């Protein structure tokens, strides 16, 4: 069973399948991200409020080309970020779509390793929205 965490002023509530936290706590909670599985696994989905942040991670065992991180089947445009590493000293921001207006990020080359994906709503979005997120090969 997967576990969903809701962080509200320091209180953790368990729900069901994905890490959920306030935007101010995002960089502290990638360590509680949910395993996406493998490239080309079924999409993951959920409901995202304006202050929610979901974290997934994927471990790629071989160097991989043309990897697509997509939220295009969502009913709004989620912001996506891809990070390598999770701890304070090892965390590196790699890619984001916040300035592109696109619903996906295509990465030409990813060396073997563990990558973290942060999904959140633009601060100007109001209300809840359903998202669908997948990792595939182009």
C-alpha positions in Angstrom: 0.0 0.0 0.0 1.3 3.4 -0.9 1.1 6.3 1.6 0.1 9.9 0.9 1.3 12.6 3.3 -0.4 15.9 3.9 1.7 18.5 5.7 -0.2 21.3 7.3 1.8 23.4 9.7 3.9 20.4 10.8 1.1 17.8 11.1 1.3 14.7 8.9 -1.9 13.1 7.7 -1.9 9.8 5.8 -4.2 9.4 2.8 -3.3 6.8 0.2 -0.6 7.2 -2.5 1.4 10.3 -3.1 3.5 12.8 -1.1 1.6 16.0 -0.6 3.0 19.0 1.2 2.7 22.8 1.4 4.9 24.7 -1.1 7.0 26.1 1.7 8.1 22.6 2.7 8.9 21.1 -0.7 12.6 21.0 -0.5 12.6 19.2 2.8 10.3 16.3 1.6 11.7 14.9 -1.6 13.0 12.1 0.7 9.4 11.0 1.1 8.7 10.8 -2.6 6.7 7.9 -4.1 8.4 5.4 -6.4 7.1 6.0 -10.0 8.3 2.6 -11.1 9.9 2.3 -14.5 9.9 4.3 -17.7 6.7 3.5 -19.6 4.8 2.3 -16.6 1.1 3.4 -16.3 0.6 7.1 -15.6 0.1 8.2 -12.0 -2.8 10.6 -11.3 -4.3 12.6 -8.4 -5.9 15.8 -7.4 -3.8 18.9 -6.8 -4.7 22.0 -4.9 -2.9 25.3 -5.5 -0.6 24.8 -2.5 0.0 21.1 -3.0 3.3 19.5 -4.2 3.7 15.9 -5.2 7.1 14.2 -5.4 7.9 11.0 -7.4 11.2 9.4 -7.9 12.5 7.0 -10.6 15.7 5.0 -10.6 17.2 4.6 -14.1 19.7 1.7 -14.2 21.2 2.4 -17.6 22.0 5.6 -19.4 18.8 6.6 -21.2 18.0 8.9 -24.1 14.9 10.9 -25.0 13.1 10.6 -21.7 9.7 12.4 -21.6 8.3 13.6 -18.3 4.7 14.6 -19.1 1.6 15.9 -17.4 -0.2 16.7 -20.7 -3.3 14.7 -19.8 -4.1 16.9 -16.8 -7.0 19.3 -16.7 -4.6 22.2 -16.0 -0.9 22.7 -16.7 1.1 21.4 -13.8 4.6 22.8 -13.2 7.2 20.0 -13.4 10.8 20.0 -12.0 13.4 17.3 -12.3 16.0 17.0 -9.7 19.0 14.7 -9.3 19.6 13.8 -5.6 17.5 14.6 -2.7 19.6 15.6 0.4 20.6 19.2 1.1 24.2 18.7 -0.1 23.4 16.4 -3.0 20.3 17.9 -4.5 20.7 19.4 -8.0 17.9 21.1 -10.0 18.1 19.8 -13.6 15.1 20.9 -15.6 11.8 22.7 -15.2 8.8 23.7 -17.4 7.7 26.8 -15.4 8.8 29.3 -18.1 8.1 27.2 -21.2 4.3 27.0 -21.1 4.7 23.3 -22.1 3.1 20.4 -20.3 6.1 18.1 -20.6 9.9 18.1 -20.4 12.0 16.0 -22.8 15.5 15.2 -21.6 17.9 14.2 -24.4 20.2 12.2 -22.1 19.9 10.9 -18.5 22.8 9.0 -17.0 21.9 6.0 -14.7 20.8 7.3 -11.3 17.8 8.3 -9.2 15.8 11.3 -10.3 13.1 13.2 -8.4 10.1 14.9 -10.0 8.2 17.7 -8.3 4.7 18.4 -9.6 2.8 21.5 -8.4 0.3 24.1 -9.6 1.2 27.6 -10.6 0.5 30.0 -7.7 -2.0 31.9 -9.8 -4.2 28.7 -10.4 -7.2 28.6 -8.1 -9.1 25.5 -6.9 -8.3 21.9 -7.3 -7.4 20.1 -10.5 -6.8 16.5 -11.6 -3.3 15.7 -12.9 -2.0 12.7 -14.9 1.8 12.2 -14.9 3.9 9.7 -16.9 7.5 9.0 -17.7 8.1 7.5 -21.2 10.6 7.4 -24.0 10.1 9.6 -27.0 
